[in-house]
Each structure stands twice: as structure tokens, then as C-alpha cells.
Amino acid sequence: MTSADPVYRILKGFEQKQEPPYQHAGVDPRDFRTVMKDIYEAGYIDAGKLTQAGQGYIQAYERRLNN
């Protein structure tokens, strides 16, 4: 599944434990830092691990793609 949403791609990378996640997100490393700041502030990742809110973001995004 492909996606233009960098938040989804980064969260999916954390879910699949891909390293480094920015390479799989398709974003520039400088943009990656900005998106990561937003992700941490939203509570999708805590201490480098995907939270329940992050998992919910992934599931909701994938449901929207499938509808």
C-alpha cells in the first residue's frame, strides 16, 4: 500500500520496526524532524514506541483508504 501521508508512513515504519524510518517515509531528513515533532506532540509515539493513539491513526487511515 502506498501513501502520500508522511505521518502514516512514519508510524507504519515504527509499527514494522524499520530503521531508519525516514527512508521509508519518503521525506527529506529535515522534513522528517518536523513531522516527528508533530507526531510526538500528538502522542502517536512515546519513548520511540508506537502508542495506542498511533495505532489508531494507522487503522483509521487504512480504513479510509479501503473505503
Secondary structure by P-SEA (a helix, b strand, c coil): cccccaaaaaaaaaaaccccccccccccaaaaaaaaaaaaaacccccccccaaaaaaaaaaaaaaac
